[in-house]
């Protein structure tokens, strides 16, 4: 007489494949969500780096102007390569600077007086920077 060895039934195999497929679908969903976040963060970081090109001492004179990075940097750097010039000319931002804020310490204490300007760079990924100038101690 033949002895049957224990084996998995077809139902057990189908259930295990179903469980594994749900696990794979869950992992792929998490991966696609993370990929979108990574793309957003890398684009945001790239634009933050590009925005730093606009943070010169003379940025406060460009209120309500639409400037290219080349227009801001040409006073400080002599850019000879045409390719570099074209890349900088493609990078444009609307510059908005609200009213200046004066920070004064309370009368009973001593401390520095400062002027604060908010610099808003509007574009694909808008940015806000703060420009501080200490006047006196």
C-alpha positions as CSV (number, residue, x, y, z in Angstrom):
1,X,0.0,0.0,0.0
2,X,1.2,3.5,-0.9
3,X,1.6,6.0,1.9
4,X,0.7,9.6,0.9
5,X,3.0,12.2,2.1
6,X,1.6,15.4,3.5
7,X,1.4,18.3,1.0
8,X,-0.3,21.7,0.6
9,X,-3.7,21.7,-0.9
10,X,-4.6,24.0,-3.7
11,X,-6.7,26.3,-1.4
12,X,-3.7,26.8,1.0
13,X,-1.5,27.7,-2.0
14,X,-4.1,30.2,-3.3
15,X,-4.5,31.8,0.1
16,X,-0.8,32.2,0.6
17,X,-0.4,33.8,-2.9
18,X,-3.3,36.1,-2.1
19,X,-1.6,37.2,1.2
20,X,1.7,37.8,-0.6
21,X,0.1,39.8,-3.4
22,X,-1.6,42.1,-0.9
23,X,1.7,42.6,0.9
24,X,3.4,43.5,-2.4
25,X,0.6,45.9,-3.4
26,X,0.9,47.6,0.0
27,X,4.7,48.0,-0.3
28,X,4.3,49.4,-3.9
29,X,1.7,51.9,-2.7
30,X,4.1,53.1,0.0
31,X,6.9,53.3,-2.5
32,X,4.9,55.4,-5.0
33,X,3.8,57.8,-2.2
34,X,7.4,58.2,-1.1
35,X,8.6,58.7,-4.6
36,X,6.2,61.7,-5.0
37,X,7.4,63.2,-1.8
38,X,11.0,62.7,-2.8
39,X,10.4,64.4,-6.1
40,X,8.6,67.3,-4.4
41,X,11.4,67.7,-1.9
42,X,14.2,67.6,-4.5
43,X,12.4,70.2,-6.6
44,X,11.8,72.4,-3.5
45,X,15.5,72.2,-2.6
46,X,16.6,73.0,-6.2
47,X,14.4,76.1,-6.1
48,X,15.7,77.1,-2.7
49,X,19.2,76.9,-4.1
50,X,18.1,79.0,-7.1
51,X,16.4,81.5,-4.8
52,X,19.7,82.1,-2.9
53,X,21.0,83.7,-6.1
54,X,18.6,86.6,-5.3
55,X,19.8,87.3,-1.8
56,X,22.3,90.1,-2.4
57,X,22.6,93.3,-0.4
58,X,20.7,95.2,-3.1
59,X,17.7,93.0,-3.1
60,X,15.6,95.6,-1.2
61,X,15.6,97.9,-4.2
62,X,13.7,95.5,-6.4
63,X,10.3,95.8,-4.7
64,X,7.5,94.6,-7.0
65,X,9.9,93.7,-9.8
66,X,10.2,90.6,-11.9
67,X,13.9,89.9,-12.1
68,X,16.1,87.2,-13.6
69,X,19.0,85.7,-11.7
70,X,21.3,87.2,-14.3
71,X,20.0,90.7,-13.8
72,X,20.7,90.5,-10.1
73,X,24.1,88.8,-10.4
74,X,25.6,90.7,-13.3
75,X,26.7,93.6,-11.0
76,X,28.8,91.2,-8.9
77,X,30.1,88.6,-11.4
78,X,31.3,88.8,-15.0
79,X,29.7,85.8,-16.6
80,X,31.5,85.0,-19.9
81,X,29.9,81.7,-20.8
82,X,26.8,82.2,-22.9
83,X,25.3,78.9,-21.7
84,X,25.6,80.0,-18.0
85,X,24.0,83.4,-18.9
86,X,21.1,81.7,-20.6
87,X,20.5,79.4,-17.6
88,X,20.5,82.4,-15.3
89,X,18.1,84.4,-17.6
90,X,15.6,81.5,-17.5
91,X,15.4,81.7,-13.7
92,X,12.9,84.5,-12.9
93,X,11.2,85.5,-9.7
94,X,8.7,88.2,-8.7
95,X,10.2,90.1,-5.8
96,X,7.9,91.5,-3.2
97,X,9.1,93.3,-0.1
98,X,6.5,94.5,2.5
99,X,7.0,97.5,4.7
100,X,10.1,97.5,6.9
101,X,9.8,96.5,10.6
102,X,11.8,98.3,13.2
103,X,12.6,96.3,16.3
104,X,13.3,98.5,19.4
105,X,14.1,97.1,22.9
106,X,11.8,98.2,25.8
107,X,12.7,101.5,27.3
108,X,13.8,100.0,30.7
109,X,16.3,97.6,29.1
110,X,19.3,98.1,26.8
111,X,19.6,96.2,23.6
112,X,20.2,96.4,19.9
113,X,17.9,98.2,17.5
114,X,17.3,96.4,14.2
115,X,15.5,96.8,10.9
116,X,13.8,93.8,9.5
117,X,12.7,93.3,5.9
118,X,10.7,90.3,4.6
119,X,11.7,89.3,1.1
120,X,9.2,87.3,-0.8
121,X,10.3,85.5,-4.0
122,X,7.3,84.3,-5.9
123,X,7.5,81.7,-8.6
124,X,7.0,77.9,-9.0
125,X,7.9,77.3,-5.4
126,X,7.6,80.6,-3.5
127,X,10.1,81.4,-0.8
128,X,10.3,83.9,2.1
129,X,13.5,85.2,3.5
130,X,14.3,87.8,6.2
131,X,16.9,90.5,5.9
132,X,18.1,91.9,9.3
133,X,20.2,95.0,9.8
134,X,21.4,95.8,13.3
135,X,21.5,99.6,13.7
136,X,22.8,100.2,17.1
137,X,23.6,98.6,20.5
